[in-house]
Amino acid sequence: MEDNKIIFTDEDGTKEEFYVVEETKLNDVNYLLVCESLEKETEAFILKDTSSPEDEEAVYVFVEDDTELEAVADIFAELLEDEDLI
């Protein structure tokens, strides 16, 4: 797997580096499955693209809605069922 990294900046200006494990689209919305490390077991997060066409950079937020999170997590689980990541 290629080491795709993104820098996530929260509303406080704190920057975190994540590895993109997989991406998918649901209802015309892009989602990323990310983690902090590919070398060791770590917690995974799902980010939702909230960018508008006039944004110069992608804008992502953590998915917090339980229904949305479960739906997208199921898609990622299916996409990665043959991987050792989940």
FENJOJO-V322250 format. One record per residue. N is the residue number from 0. PHI is phi in radians with two decimals (999 if undefined). PSI is psi in whole degrees, 0 to 359 (999 if undefined). Layout:
N | PHI | PSI
N | PHI | PSI
This chain:
0 | 999 | 136
1 | -1.24 | 143
2 | -1.47 | 81
3 | -1.49 | 118
4 | -2.00 | 148
5 | -2.27 | 153
6 | -1.82 | 119
7 | -1.80 | 127
8 | -1.96 | 119
9 | -1.43 | 179
10 | -1.14 | 343
11 | -1.52 | 355
12 | 1.57 | 1
13 | -1.27 | 131
14 | -1.81 | 137
15 | -2.28 | 142
16 | -1.77 | 131
17 | -2.21 | 150
18 | -1.65 | 133
19 | -1.49 | 117
20 | -1.52 | 318
21 | -2.79 | 160
22 | -2.40 | 153
23 | -2.66 | 172
24 | -2.26 | 135
25 | -2.40 | 125
26 | 0.93 | 44
27 | 1.11 | 21
28 | -2.05 | 133
29 | -1.51 | 139
30 | -2.26 | 147
31 | -2.11 | 138
32 | -1.73 | 120
33 | -2.24 | 159
34 | -2.55 | 166
35 | -1.44 | 339
36 | -2.61 | 143
37 | -1.72 | 350
38 | -1.54 | 332
39 | -2.36 | 165
40 | -1.15 | 130
41 | -2.60 | 164
42 | -1.26 | 143
43 | -1.84 | 153
44 | -2.29 | 153
45 | -1.97 | 125
46 | -1.91 | 143
47 | -1.95 | 132
48 | -1.38 | 117
49 | -1.96 | 19
50 | -1.10 | 149
51 | -1.89 | 161
52 | -0.97 | 331
53 | -1.48 | 353
54 | -1.20 | 136
55 | -1.38 | 330
56 | -2.16 | 156
57 | -1.14 | 144
58 | -2.07 | 117
59 | -2.08 | 147
60 | -2.27 | 154
61 | -1.21 | 135
62 | -1.32 | 123
63 | -2.06 | 341
64 | -1.21 | 123
65 | -1.06 | 320
66 | -1.16 | 313
67 | -1.12 | 316
68 | -1.06 | 316
69 | -1.13 | 318
70 | -1.10 | 314
71 | -1.26 | 323
72 | -1.09 | 322
73 | -1.09 | 320
74 | -1.12 | 314
75 | -1.10 | 321
76 | -1.06 | 319
77 | -1.18 | 318
78 | -1.12 | 328
79 | -1.88 | 16
80 | -1.07 | 335
81 | -1.63 | 359
82 | -1.62 | 161
83 | -1.58 | 15
84 | -1.55 | 332
85 | -2.04 | 999
